[in-house]
Amino acid sequence: MPSPIDGNGADADSDADAALDPETEAAVRRIINEERNSPLSAVMQVLGGALFALLVVPVLLGLLVIIGIPVVGVAAIALLGLLAAIAYGWALPPFR
């Protein structure tokens, strides 16, 4: 059964369904903040970064060497990537 359409062409029920009462919204925000700031989340972020560094970065740097970029250039790119990753990680919840 089609839902009623308001004057703007939008679904009239979508606004009513999307709106939460303030207590529910506050509870959802509290739960999300607790999960985001938990020690397990911090450990998972560090392990995820280490896994990325061990599996993906060497492959990408090897591909750069294979396509003919000098090793000094690849080392410079690796250093810039490391510095960018440190700057990004510093802004994550466990460290800010």
N, C-alpha and C positions, 0 to 999 in steps of 0.2 A: 504494500500500500504506500503510495507516495506521501511524503511529508509535506505539510503546508509551507508555502514559500511566502516570505514577507515582501514588502514593496521594493527592496533592494535586490531581489533575486537570490538572496541568501536563505539558507535553511533556518526556519524560525526556531527549531528545536536545538540547533547547535549551540547557541548562546546559553540556553538554560542548562544544557548538559555540561558545558565547559566551565561554568561558574561553580566554584566551591565555596562553602561557607568558610568564614575566617578561621574557625577552630580546626577544620580538616586541613586547610591549606597550611596553617602553622604546624600541625603535626607532621605533615608530609615534608615540609622544609626542615624540621628538626631531625627527622629520621635520615634524610639525605645528607645533612651536615654531619651527623654522627658517623655515618658510613664513610663519608669522604675524609674525615679527619681521624679515622681509626688507625691504630698501629699496623693492622693487617694491610690496609690500603697503602701505607707508606712502604711496607716491605714488598708488596706486589709491584709498586712502581719501580723500586730499585731493581728487583729481579727482572722485570720486563725490560728495563734499560740495559741491564747486563746481557740478557739474552739477545737483544737487538745488536749490541756491540760485538758479541761473539759470533753471531750467525750472518748478519746482513752487511755490516760495515766491511769486513774483509772481502766479501764477494764484490761489493761495489768498487772498492779500491783496486782489486785485482782486475776488474773489467777496465778501469781507467788505464792501468799499465798495459793491458793487452791491446787497447785501441791506439796506443802510441804516445800517451802523455808521459813526459819524463818523470822519473821517480821523485825528483825534488818537487815537482808540481803536485804529484799525488800526496806527498808528505805535507805540503802546505795546505792542500784541501782537507786532509785528515785533521790537521791541527785546527783549522777554522771550524770544522765540524765538531770537534771535541769542545772547543770553546763555546760554540753555539748550544751544544747539548748541556753544558754546565750552566749556562745562563738560563736556558729553559727550565732545567731541573730546579734551579734556585727559586723560581717563581711558583713551584708546586706547593700544595698545602703543607707537607711536613716541614718545609724549610722557611716559609714566610711568616 
